[in-house]
Amino acid sequence: MKDLAGKTAFVTGGASGIGLGIATALAQAGVKVMLCDIEQAALDEAVAGLRATNADVAGVVADVSLKDQLREAAEATLDAYGDVHILVNNAGVGGGGAYGAWTDASWDWTIGVNLMGVIWGVEVFGPLIERHGQGGQIVNTASVAGLLSGSGNAYNVTKYGVVALSEGLRVELAPRGIGVSVLCPGFIRTRIVDSGRNRPDRFADDQPAAAPAGERLAWIENLRTRVDTGIDPRYVGELVREGIEGDWPYIFTDAEFEPIVEARFAAIREGFGRIRDRVPPTG
Ligand SMILES: NC(=O)c1ccc[n+]([C@@H]2O[C@H](COP(=O)([O-])OP(=O)(O)OC[C@H]3O[C@@H](n4cnc5c(N)ncnc54)[C@H](O)[C@@H]3O)[C@@H](O)[C@H]2O)c1
């Protein structure tokens, strides 16, 4: 999408962090932005802050893990702005827990927000982008954790899912005039480590989780430090704006994890190498 000015975007998780960075960059490019978030107070603050810069933005509260709420948010967007051209499925939570510590509720929460929220965003907004015939762009926020798996936790599983969905939709939606990009950030300075602040009651664990200790505690502390000293989310927003203009398939924020992704590709190549010369029996 070359001409962003005057278009409309719907950005989930728009009240803080990367979503707010994307909403800001798009608004500065003249895009009308509907910010969607589960957290009312943060959303009000974000909308007020952007309006103070004369941006044409509005806010709508919705839990992306509930399809009906996304449908209502879409209606509110059409009422406010007429058409939607850009969908940014960005809301996400750092939920899950490592092997041995995970619970049914933590899997349901993480899958519900990070994966089903993206799937339903596409389902609800895809036809709205298609119907005006002016083309559009979908950006799904995954993570570098969608391309490499440091642990088998729910977060990585959902992010691999978002990468798979985005790569497949890119092929499927191109003939319909919709580009699809997947955003795979590294460490960004946001509130992701405090995702529990927005955990809906229906995903509450039956029993309080044991306080992390030992290696797990060290892992969490390191994660918090990396996020707290991470890349400015406004820079990520600028990259996403550029990615939308250029229809980039993958939007990375930095190259820190490139060697680890390369190592994964090498392991996959090695797997093929083991059986390449064999002839599998068929029929
Ligand atoms: N921060 C990082 O280092 C990093 C790295 C890779 C990927 N990501 C991804 O970036 C995205 C944005 O996260 P962030 O880092 O900006 O964190 P953040 O916590 O600052 O922002 C996430 C936003 O999503 C909203 N949200 C949470 N649950 C929601 C729900 N059910 N419905 C609607 N909104 C909901 C939150 O209220 C918040 O405003 C996520 O998908 C995350 O997985 C973040």
The ligand as an SDF file (V2000), in Angstrom:
LIG
                    3D

 44 48  0  0  0  0  0  0  0  0999 V2000
    7.8990   -6.7710   23.8140 N   0  0  0  0  0  0  0  0  0  0  0  0
    8.5840   -7.6970   23.1870 C   0  0  0  0  0  0  0  0  0  0  0  0
    9.7750   -7.8870   23.4460 O   0  0  0  0  0  0  0  0  0  0  0  0
    7.9010   -8.5370   22.1340 C   0  0  0  0  0  0  0  0  0  0  0  0
    8.6980   -9.3780   21.3450 C   0  0  0  0  0  0  0  0  0  0  0  0
    8.1070  -10.1420   20.3630 C   0  0  0  0  0  0  0  0  0  0  0  0
    6.7380  -10.0810   20.1620 C   0  0  0  0  0  0  0  0  0  0  0  0
    5.9770   -9.2760   20.9430 N   0  0  0  0  0  0  0  0  0  0  0  0
    4.5300   -9.2360   20.6770 C   0  0  0  0  0  0  0  0  0  0  0  0
    4.1250   -7.9050   20.4890 O   0  0  0  0  0  0  0  0  0  0  0  0
    2.7220   -7.7960   20.7440 C   0  0  0  0  0  0  0  0  0  0  0  0
    2.4370   -6.5800   21.5950 C   0  0  0  0  0  0  0  0  0  0  0  0
    2.9670   -6.8010   22.8940 O   0  0  0  0  0  0  0  0  0  0  0  0
    3.8120   -5.6770   23.6630 P   0  0  0  0  0  0  0  0  0  0  0  0
    5.1730   -6.1890   23.8070 O   0  0  0  0  0  0  0  0  0  0  0  0
    3.5730   -4.3720   23.0780 O   0  0  0  0  0  0  0  0  0  0  0  0
    3.1740   -5.8100   25.1310 O   0  0  0  0  0  0  0  0  0  0  0  0
    2.2120   -4.8230   25.9490 P   0  0  0  0  0  0  0  0  0  0  0  0
    1.7380   -5.6290   27.1140 O   0  0  0  0  0  0  0  0  0  0  0  0
    2.8840   -3.5310   26.2110 O   0  0  0  0  0  0  0  0  0  0  0  0
    1.0250   -4.5650   24.9340 O   0  0  0  0  0  0  0  0  0  0  0  0
    0.0620   -5.5530   24.6500 C   0  0  0  0  0  0  0  0  0  0  0  0
   -1.2880   -4.8940   24.5130 C   0  0  0  0  0  0  0  0  0  0  0  0
   -2.2720   -5.9080   24.2150 O   0  0  0  0  0  0  0  0  0  0  0  0
   -3.3960   -5.6840   25.0490 C   0  0  0  0  0  0  0  0  0  0  0  0
   -4.1260   -6.9340   25.2790 N   0  0  0  0  0  0  0  0  0  0  0  0
   -3.7740   -7.9720   26.0720 C   0  0  0  0  0  0  0  0  0  0  0  0
   -4.7230   -8.9300   26.0480 N   0  0  0  0  0  0  0  0  0  0  0  0
   -5.6940   -8.4750   25.2170 C   0  0  0  0  0  0  0  0  0  0  0  0
   -6.9360   -9.0190   24.7860 C   0  0  0  0  0  0  0  0  0  0  0  0
   -7.3840  -10.2170   25.2260 N   0  0  0  0  0  0  0  0  0  0  0  0
   -7.6860   -8.3000   23.9240 N   0  0  0  0  0  0  0  0  0  0  0  0
   -7.2590   -7.0710   23.4890 C   0  0  0  0  0  0  0  0  0  0  0  0
   -6.1020   -6.5060   23.8680 N   0  0  0  0  0  0  0  0  0  0  0  0
   -5.3290   -7.2140   24.7210 C   0  0  0  0  0  0  0  0  0  0  0  0
   -2.8140   -5.1020   26.3290 C   0  0  0  0  0  0  0  0  0  0  0  0
   -3.7890   -4.4050   27.1020 O   0  0  0  0  0  0  0  0  0  0  0  0
   -1.7230   -4.2110   25.8020 C   0  0  0  0  0  0  0  0  0  0  0  0
   -2.1770   -2.8980   25.5400 O   0  0  0  0  0  0  0  0  0  0  0  0
    2.3170   -9.1280   21.3630 C   0  0  0  0  0  0  0  0  0  0  0  0
    1.6770   -9.9360   20.3900 O   0  0  0  0  0  0  0  0  0  0  0  0
    3.6440   -9.7290   21.7850 C   0  0  0  0  0  0  0  0  0  0  0  0
    3.5850  -11.1300   21.8510 O   0  0  0  0  0  0  0  0  0  0  0  0
    6.5230   -8.5070   21.9210 C   0  0  0  0  0  0  0  0  0  0  0  0
  1  2  1  0
  2  3  2  0
  2  4  1  0
  4  5  1  0
  4 44  2  0
  5  6  2  0
  6  7  1  0
  7  8  2  0
  8  9  1  0
  8 44  1  0
  9 10  1  0
  9 42  1  0
 10 11  1  0
 11 12  1  0
 11 40  1  0
 12 13  1  0
 13 14  1  0
 14 15  2  0
 14 16  1  0
 14 17  1  0
 17 18  1  0
 18 19  2  0
 18 20  1  0
 18 21  1  0
 21 22  1  0
 22 23  1  0
 23 24  1  0
 23 38  1  0
 24 25  1  0
 25 26  1  0
 25 36  1  0
 26 27  1  0
 26 35  1  0
 27 28  2  0
 28 29  1  0
 29 30  1  0
 29 35  2  0
 30 31  1  0
 30 32  2  0
 32 33  1  0
 33 34  2  0
 34 35  1  0
 36 37  1  0
 36 38  1  0
 38 39  1  0
 40 41  1  0
 40 42  1  0
 42 43  1  0
M  CHG  2   8   1  16  -1
M  END
$$$$
